[in-house]
Amino acid sequence: MYWEYQIYAPTYAFGLGSLLIAAIVVVVNAAVIRLAAPMVSAGRATFGWCVAAAVITEFADALGHALFDGLLGAITAFALVAIGYRWALQTTGWGAVGMVILVAVVRLLLLFALMAIGMGAMHRGPMMY
């Protein structure tokens, strides 16, 4: 008899659910990029180019962390994401670095806002129908 942990078959996270989550992540990232783009001199700051930048930078981030581990991986990911912003949004070099920082700040603010909404919903108590 085989237990679940004894079977070492590779599992892949491909399916409709994971594609839907990836699409939501890309659209949210594109909206965040669109919010941060006017703060730097971005030549192509339309929503379409922001979607392209979101896809490129997600792959660049994953590639940087896959190539190296730890701090070197984080620095590599930072550089690759900045290059992705530079290419997709036609920013300057410092504008691309600023975009990485601005998008990180906007993501943190969005995270804190969603956390506050969740905490408020949690303290309201059960909903009565």
C-alpha positions, 0 to 999 in steps of 0.5 A, a space after each residue: 500500500 502506498 501512502 501519499 508521501 511515498 509517491 514522488 511524481 512531479 506535479 505542475 501548477 498548470 490549469 485554469 485556476 493558476 492561469 486565472 491567478 496569473 492573469 489577476 496578478 498581471 492586471 494588478 501589477 499593471 495597474 500598480 505600474 500605471 499608478 507609479 509611471 507618471 512619477 518617473 519620465 516614462 515614454 510609454 505609460 499606456 496600460 498596454 505597455 504597463 501590462 507588457 512591463 508587468 509580464 516582463 518584470 515578473 519573469 525577470 524577478 523569477 529569473 533573478 531569484 532562480 539564477 542566484 540565491 540570497 542577497 545576490 539573487 535579490 540584487 540580480 532580480 532588482 537589476 533585471 526588473 529595472 532593465 525590464 522597466 527601462 525597455 518596456 516603459 522607455 524610462 531613463 536608467 534612474 527612472 527604471 530604478 525609481 520605478 522598481 522602488 515606487 512599485 514596491 512602495 505602492 505594492 506595500 501600501 496596497 498590501 497594508 490597505 487590504 490587510 486593514 480591510 481584512 482586519 476590519 471585516 474580521 472584527 465585525 463578527 459573523 454576518 447574519 443573513 
